[in-house]
Amino acid sequence: MDVQTEETAEDKVKDIELIIEQDEDGQVMANVPVRWKLSESLIQRIASEAEKPYMLLAVSHGRNEMSRHLVSLKAGMTYLQMRRPGVNTIHATVVWKCEWITDSPKDLIMNTDDFGRYKMDVLQTGHPDESSLREQIYQARMQRYDIADADSDLEAMLEVERLENELDIVLTQDPVLVLRSSFDAVNSIRGTSATIDVDVPQEMFAPDPHKWVLWFTDLYPWLRKTRDQCDVRRRALVTAFTLPFVAAAFAVAWAAVRLFGLLAIAALLLAGKRNINYSFLYSWREFNPASIWADLKPSFFTKKKVEKEASWWESRAGEMVDSYEPRHPAFGALSPIVILFLALPQFVISGWSLRAFIMTAVAMAILAGLHTLVEIGSSRSQAKRDTARRKAEQATDENAAASSKLATELKTLTESGPAKLSAMPVGRRTVKLGYQATKAFVCKPLAK
């Protein structure tokens, strides 16, 4: 049975309509198939403005965003994995790349920090349909400027008043998570979005694995947490077959990094550096040798350590703190680095004339090579300008052809139908969608 976003007879045709699939008992699987239908006017506008549009789908539960997905708009359908039982809300809108932004929409929208939190906000606290109503009010007010007769102006004024009253009713409701009306770094069409609520029972989720199973599957530092049964099986198999080899490689890498750390500590000791972190050598979890010199203090050979009273602007005013003052310049001659630098020329003095000849020849070859590169670059610059001019002349025709092609490809999205792989047009039954359908059948997600 198909469940679609509600639409009354008085409403105009919705720009975006979401369709989900339910079983005979009215229950929704935790892996929800979602299909979208677009109006012809929206498709024409997208085709004229966007080059590669995406459908942005965000899933919220209460005041929390659970997941988000960015799917090619031409796909027409995808599967969303719910993360929590109960009522989940699916938010949808069309986005595409800004011309002045180098990053792709996927890099911007799906980018996360070290804690797995999305860096770009696509949802905000608000009221359902608020953005759409405000856009309708704006359009209705703008139409009044184009009306000449009084009767039509009265009708337009009443329409604005009706929309404002409807907005007042919406604003009295409890605020929930809604899609932002616009985004800073990606393009979208204001007021064109859709939402649908999905009630997923607890029994549609997989039972929690045993603690030792989760411990075993999380031995490796995976990029994300275990989400479903397929993750558990795949990670258990990968861990079981690779753990002996990984353990051996880890031991070799650990020893190599420790050897490098030992050499780095020796070099820092020769330079007389203070506050070297020696714990890196025996900490088996630490793999970044930069911690050895992360908090170094000035060299023993160049500065001496003294205690002085803290300044009045410091937090520990009145207390004695460590400070460093320059030593006598003659003391720096005792540095092992300086001694090594002075002794090194004694070992190469006999080959000095040959070395000077070789270095002169190398310098001349480098100079000749740079001169040649400058000449080649000058000759190629004119050719590049001619090519750029020809491409600019062809850009208008290519853009018009691309817009027409995109409109043709999106034309099938105006057709409604059940959210099933078998009900999709033949051209939309891709291998990826087939894989998602199979995974939805055999892999139940784990409830968070």
FENURJO-V778520 format. One record per residue. N is the residue number from 1. PSI is psi in whole degrees, -180 to 180 (* if undefined). Layout:
N/PSI  N/PSI
This chain:
1/134  2/136  3/124  4/163  5/136  6/144  7/119  8/166  9/-27  10/-25  11/152  12/169  13/128  14/142  15/-40  16/131  17/128  18/140  19/130  20/169  21/131  22/157  23/-174  24/-28  25/3  26/13  27/150  28/135  29/160  30/-26  31/99  32/122  33/129  34/127  35/148  36/147  37/135  38/150  39/156  40/-37  41/-39  42/-40  43/-42  44/-39  45/-41  46/-43  47/-30  48/-20  49/-28  50/149  51/-41  52/84  53/153  54/154  55/117  56/122  57/119  58/136  59/127  60/152  61/107  62/-124  63/13  64/136  65/121  66/-39  67/165  68/154  69/142  70/110  71/143  72/131  73/-32  74/-20  75/-38  76/-16  77/151  78/176  79/130  80/132  81/113  82/148  83/-13  84/137  85/160  86/-161  87/118  88/140  89/129  90/122  91/138  92/141  93/165  94/132  95/160  96/174  97/139  98/144  99/-33  100/4  101/127  102/-32  103/147  104/160  105/-35  106/-43  107/-34  108/-48  109/-38  110/1  111/135  112/161  113/-171  114/-18  115/8  116/11  117/140  118/136  119/-28  120/129  121/127  122/-15  123/152  124/161  125/128  126/-155  127/140  128/141  129/3  130/-47  131/-43  132/-41  133/-41  134/-37  135/-39  136/-39  137/-42  138/-46  139/-40  140/-39  141/-39  142/-32  143/-26  144/-27  145/-21  146/2  147/132  148/-43  149/158  150/-38  151/-45  152/-36  153/-37  154/-42  155/-42  156/-38  157/-41  158/-35  159/-41  160/-42  161/-40  162/-44  163/-39  164/-38  165/-40  166/-38  167/-39  168/-38  169/-41  170/-39  171/-16  172/-12  173/162  174/136  175/144  176/179  177/129  178/163  179/144  180/147  181/-25  182/165  183/152  184/-38  185/-2  186/153  187/148  188/169  189/117  190/133  191/-2  192/93  193/169  194/151  195/153  196/138  197/138  198/120  199/110  200/119  201/159  202/-36  203/-10  204/-9  205/158  206/148  207/152  208/131  209/163  210/154  211/-37  212/-29  213/-46  214/-38  215/-43  216/-42  217/-18  218/16  219/-39  220/151  221/74  222/155  223/-23  224/165  225/162  226/128  227/-34  228/-178  229/-34  230/-38  231/-43  232/-48  233/-47  234/-45  235/-34  236/-43  237/-44  238/-43  239/-44  240/-41  241/-26  242/-13  243/-44  244/-42  245/-40  246/-39  247/-42  248/-44  249/-37  250/-41  251/-42  252/-45  253/-39  254/-44  255/-40  256/-42  257/-38  258/-36  259/-42  260/-42  261/-38  262/-42  263/-39  264/-40  265/-40  266/-41  267/-41  268/-35  269/-40  270/-35  271/-6  272/19  273/147  274/164  275/43  276/139  277/101  278/-13  279/-18  280/-31  281/-29  282/6  283/110  284/-19  285/-26  286/125  287/-2  288/107  289/-10  290/-20  291/-19  292/-44  293/19  294/-30  295/44  296/151  297/166  298/157  299/145  300/-29  301/-15  302/-27  303/147  304/151  305/128  306/161  307/137  308/164  309/138  310/146  311/163  312/-24  313/-5  314/156  315/-26  316/48  317/134  318/-17  319/162  320/130  321/159  322/139  323/164  324/130  325/148  326/142  327/174  328/137  329/-31  330/-25  331/-27  332/-18  333/-17  334/-4  335/134  336/-33  337/-43  338/-42  339/-42  340/-38  341/-37  342/-31  343/-24  344/-42  345/-23  346/-25  347/-11  348/5  349/-32  350/-27  351/22  352/-46  353/-43  354/-42  355/-40  356/-39  357/-44  358/-44  359/-37  360/-43  361/-41  362/-43  363/-41  364/-40  365/-40  366/-43  367/-43  368/-38  369/-41  370/-40  371/-42  372/-42  373/-39  374/-42  375/-42  376/-42  377/-37  378/-41  379/-31  380/-24  381/-40  382/-41  383/-37  384/-38  385/-40  386/-41  387/-41  388/-38  389/-42  390/-39  391/-38  392/-36  393/-32  394/-11  395/-42  396/-47  397/-40  398/-39  399/-41  400/-40  401/-40  402/-39  403/-43  404/-40  405/-42  406/-41  407/-39  408/-41  409/-33  410/-3  411/-33  412/-15  413/-8  414/-11  415/138  416/164  417/169  418/153  419/71  420/149  421/-39  422/-22  423/-7  424/152  425/153  426/-39  427/-17  428/-7  429/74  430/167  431/-39  432/-43  433/-37  434/-39  435/-41  436/-39  437/-42  438/-43  439/-37  440/-29  441/-35  442/-11  443/100  444/138  445/160  446/132  447/137  448/*
